[in-house]
Amino acid sequence: MVGGPLIGKSTLTRNLADQLRADGARPILVGLRDLASPEQLWASLMEAILHQGIDPGLKNPYRKNPAGLPELMTQLHHVYEKAPSDVASRPLIFLLDDADRLLTLPGGGVDQIVNMALESVAPSIHAICWIGGAEWERWVREHAVDLKSPVRLYPLSVIPIREAKKIIKEQLGAGHPSEETERIWSETGGHPYLLEKAFTAEKANPAGALSERLFSQLQSQEKAILGHLDPSGNWTILSDLKMEDGRHPQKELLDRLCMLGLVVRTLMEGTAAIRITSPLLMKAT
């Protein structure tokens, strides 16, 4: 699962873990954002598997945290030998949030986690859900073979127009004119973070920090596409969108801008159209 900053990846991941748990699965949710070393990765995995896979109150019987994958697998093997049979026999599902962090750790964290999933018997690992941003999305597209299993890429985007307007109406409550719903949608474009801030008492421009993070991740071709869209948020017919060389922008670039939460696409009477997600994002640049 991939998406831009503050688009709701971590929230969806927590909801997914809750749903898997309700369905009888054993999700292991691990946040990777604050990892400072490879050693912290293995310690975090150990703690998460003990608490989420076996028993929330279970303590690591080993005095020393695992320093690497071999130690982690050895410790887990001994722990699972003593676990109740119904727990030990239930496969785990890893949900690794902020997977981008693994790309900056020395020692090949991604490769080792993949090998663990393939080789571990106690516990057995049924699947891995990697959750990341733009860098992770780019890495997966270029190195999908390194994950050694079939990969399904789920790019997020802003909330679809109809659903976003429904949320706005519910937040406004009865009695508010439809123009107010349209105004808030036009300003936020259905971006989860901007929608949330639209209904808080904060006076500061909420788009500033988000805009800075988004534009720091753009390639020159993507910036060029945004430069050809109306900064005030008016719709552009997709077939009319052409770059300096007279060509239409590549679909892969448009898809990535949607994934980042910078543009919205829709059909207007059967005609594809595109717009900047929020004029606030452009004003903040």
DRENKENU-312033 format. One record per residue (C-alpha): residue in three letters; y, x, z. Coordinates in steps of 0.25 Angstrom, whole numbers, m for minus. Layout:
% DRENKENU-312033
(r Ala,(Y,X,Z))
...
This chain:
% DRENKENU-312033
(r Met,(0,0,0))
(r Val,(13,6,m4))
(r Gly,(28,2,m3))
(r Gly,(42,7,m1))
(r Pro,(48,9,12))
(r Leu,(50,m3,22))
(r Ile,(43,m12,12))
(r Gly,(33,m16,23))
(r Lys,(21,m7,21))
(r Ser,(19,m5,36))
(r Thr,(20,m19,39))
(r Leu,(10,m23,28))
(r Thr,(1,m12,33))
(r Arg,(1,m18,47))
(r Asn,(m1,m32,42))
(r Leu,(m13,m27,34))
(r Ala,(m19,m20,46))
(r Asp,(m18,m33,54))
(r Gln,(m24,m41,43))
(r Leu,(m36,m31,41))
(r Arg,(m38,m31,56))
(r Ala,(m38,m47,56))
(r Asp,(m49,m46,45))
(r Gly,(m58,m38,53))
(r Ala,(m55,m24,47))
(r Arg,(m51,m11,54))
(r Pro,(m37,m7,49))
(r Ile,(m32,7,54))
(r Leu,(m17,7,52))
(r Val,(m11,21,53))
(r Gly,(4,24,51))
(r Leu,(6,37,45))
(r Arg,(22,38,44))
(r Asp,(24,47,56))
(r Leu,(12,57,54))
(r Ala,(17,71,56))
(r Ser,(4,79,54))
(r Pro,(m10,77,48))
(r Glu,(m15,77,63))
(r Gln,(m7,65,66))
(r Leu,(m14,58,54))
(r Trp,(m28,60,60))
(r Ala,(m23,56,74))
(r Ser,(m17,43,69))
(r Leu,(m29,39,61))
(r Met,(m38,42,73))
(r Glu,(m29,34,83))
(r Ala,(m28,22,73))
(r Ile,(m43,22,70))
(r Leu,(m46,22,85))
(r His,(m36,11,88))
(r Gln,(m37,2,76))
(r Gly,(m51,5,72))
(r Ile,(m59,5,85))
(r Asp,(m51,1,97))
(r Pro,(m36,0,100))
(r Gly,(m38,6,114))
(r Leu,(m47,17,109))
(r Lys,(m43,32,112))
(r Asn,(m47,44,104))
(r Pro,(m58,50,112))
(r Tyr,(m54,64,106))
(r Arg,(m43,71,114))
(r Lys,(m38,78,101))
(r Asn,(m34,70,89))
(r Pro,(m41,73,75))
(r Ala,(m33,84,68))
(r Gly,(m39,81,54))
(r Leu,(m49,71,47))
(r Pro,(m62,78,51))
(r Glu,(m58,77,66))
(r Leu,(m54,62,64))
(r Met,(m67,58,57))
(r Thr,(m75,65,68))
(r Gln,(m67,58,79))
(r Leu,(m68,45,73))
(r His,(m83,46,70))
(r His,(m86,49,85))
(r Val,(m77,37,89))
(r Tyr,(m83,27,80))
(r Glu,(m97,31,84))
(r Lys,(m93,25,98))
(r Ala,(m86,13,92))
(r Pro,(m92,m1,92))
(r Ser,(m100,m3,80))
(r Asp,(m92,m15,75))
(r Val,(m79,m6,75))
(r Ala,(m86,7,70))
(r Ser,(m92,m1,58))
(r Arg,(m79,m7,53))
(r Pro,(m72,1,42))
(r Leu,(m57,5,44))
(r Ile,(m45,2,35))
(r Phe,(m34,13,35))
(r Leu,(m20,8,34))
(r Leu,(m12,21,32))
(r Asp,(3,17,33))
(r Asp,(14,27,27))
(r Ala,(3,35,19))
(r Asp,(14,43,13))
(r Arg,(14,51,25))
(r Leu,(1,56,22))
(r Leu,(6,63,9))
(r Thr,(15,72,18))
(r Leu,(4,76,28))
(r Pro,(m3,90,25))
(r Gly,(m18,90,24))
(r Gly,(m21,78,15))
(r Gly,(m20,66,24))
(r Val,(m23,56,13))
(r Asp,(m35,64,8))
(r Gln,(m41,65,22))
(r Ile,(m39,50,25))
(r Val,(m46,46,11))
(r Asn,(m57,56,15))
(r Met,(m58,49,29))
(r Ala,(m59,35,23))
(r Leu,(m70,40,13))
(r Glu,(m78,48,23))
(r Ser,(m77,41,37))
(r Val,(m89,33,41))
(r Ala,(m85,31,56))
(r Pro,(m75,24,54))
(r Ser,(m77,19,40))
(r Ile,(m64,17,32))
(r His,(m64,6,23))
(r Ala,(m50,8,16))
(r Ile,(m37,14,17))
(r Cys,(m23,7,15))
(r Trp,(m13,18,12))
(r Ile,(2,12,15))
(r Gly,(13,21,9))
(r Gly,(26,22,2))
(r Ala,(31,27,m11))
(r Glu,(25,41,m9))
(r Trp,(12,36,m6))
(r Glu,(12,26,m18))
(r Arg,(15,38,m27))
(r Trp,(4,47,m21))
(r Val,(m6,36,m22))
(r Arg,(m3,33,m37))
(r Glu,(m5,48,m39))
(r His,(m16,51,m30))
(r Ala,(m24,38,m29))
(r Val,(m37,46,m32))
(r Asp,(m35,54,m20))
(r Leu,(m38,42,m11))
(r Lys,(m52,42,m17))
(r Ser,(m53,26,m16))
(r Pro,(m48,15,m25))
(r Val,(m33,13,m22))
(r Arg,(m25,0,m22))
(r Leu,(m10,2,m22))
(r Tyr,(m2,m9,m16))
(r Pro,(12,m7,m18))
(r Leu,(21,m16,m9))
(r Ser,(35,m22,m14))
(r Val,(45,m31,m8))
(r Ile,(42,m45,m4))
(r Pro,(40,m54,m16))
(r Ile,(52,m62,m19))
(r Arg,(47,m76,m15))
(r Glu,(41,m71,m2))
(r Ala,(53,m63,2))
(r Lys,(62,m75,0))
(r Lys,(53,m84,8))
(r Ile,(54,m73,19))
(r Ile,(69,m74,18))
(r Lys,(69,m89,19))
(r Glu,(61,m89,31))
(r Gln,(70,m78,38))
(r Leu,(82,m86,35))
(r Gly,(76,m99,40))
(r Ala,(80,m113,35))
(r Gly,(93,m117,30))
(r His,(97,m104,23))
(r Pro,(101,m106,9))
(r Ser,(92,m100,m2))
(r Glu,(104,m91,m6))
(r Glu,(102,m83,7))
(r Thr,(87,m81,4))
(r Glu,(91,m76,m10))
(r Arg,(102,m67,m5))
(r Ile,(92,m60,5))
(r Trp,(81,m58,m5))
(r Ser,(91,m52,m15))
(r Glu,(96,m42,m4))
(r Thr,(82,m38,1))
(r Gly,(73,m41,m12))
(r Gly,(62,m44,m2))
(r His,(61,m30,3))
(r Pro,(54,m32,17))
(r Tyr,(63,m22,24))
(r Leu,(76,m28,18))
(r Leu,(71,m42,21))
(r Glu,(68,m39,35))
(r Lys,(82,m33,37))
(r Ala,(89,m44,31))
(r Phe,(85,m53,43))
(r Thr,(89,m43,54))
(r Ala,(102,m41,61))
(r Glu,(104,m27,56))
(r Lys,(117,m24,49))
(r Ala,(114,m11,42))
(r Asn,(110,m10,28))
(r Pro,(94,m11,29))
(r Ala,(93,m5,15))
(r Gly,(99,8,17))
(r Ala,(87,16,23))
(r Leu,(77,8,14))
(r Ser,(85,11,2))
(r Glu,(85,26,5))
(r Arg,(70,27,7))
(r Leu,(67,19,m5))
(r Phe,(76,27,m15))
(r Ser,(71,40,m9))
(r Gln,(57,37,m15))
(r Leu,(62,33,m29))
(r Gln,(59,41,m41))
(r Ser,(70,43,m51))
(r Gln,(64,33,m61))
(r Glu,(64,23,m50))
(r Lys,(78,25,m46))
(r Ala,(82,23,m61))
(r Ile,(75,10,m61))
(r Leu,(83,5,m49))
(r Gly,(95,10,m56))
(r His,(93,0,m67))
(r Leu,(91,m12,m58))
(r Asp,(103,m20,m53))
(r Pro,(106,m15,m39))
(r Ser,(111,m28,m34))
(r Gly,(97,m34,m36))
(r Asn,(98,m42,m48))
(r Trp,(85,m44,m56))
(r Thr,(82,m35,m69))
(r Ile,(72,m40,m79))
(r Leu,(62,m30,m79))
(r Ser,(61,m29,m94))
(r Asp,(76,m26,m95))
(r Leu,(74,m14,m85))
(r Lys,(75,m1,m93))
(r Met,(78,13,m89))
(r Glu,(87,23,m96))
(r Asp,(77,26,m107))
(r Gly,(76,11,m110))
(r Arg,(62,10,m105))
(r His,(57,1,m94))
(r Pro,(54,7,m81))
(r Gln,(39,10,m78))
(r Lys,(32,0,m70))
(r Glu,(27,10,m60))
(r Leu,(41,13,m56))
(r Leu,(44,m2,m55))
(r Asp,(32,m4,m46))
(r Arg,(36,8,m37))
(r Leu,(50,2,m35))
(r Cys,(44,m11,m31))
(r Met,(34,m4,m22))
(r Leu,(46,3,m15))
(r Gly,(53,m10,m14))
(r Leu,(65,m7,m23))
(r Val,(63,m17,m33))
(r Val,(58,m31,m35))
(r Arg,(51,m37,m47))
(r Thr,(49,m52,m50))
(r Leu,(47,m61,m62))
(r Met,(59,m70,m66))
(r Glu,(54,m81,m74))
(r Gly,(43,m72,m79))
(r Thr,(51,m60,m82))
(r Ala,(50,m48,m73))
(r Ala,(62,m43,m66))
(r Ile,(66,m32,m56))
(r Arg,(77,m30,m46))
(r Ile,(81,m20,m35))
(r Thr,(74,m25,m22))
(r Ser,(87,m25,m14))
(r Pro,(102,m22,m18))
(r Leu,(103,m17,m3))
(r Leu,(94,m5,m7))
(r Met,(103,m1,m19))
(r Lys,(115,m2,m11))
(r Ala,(109,7,0))
(r Thr,(107,18,m10))
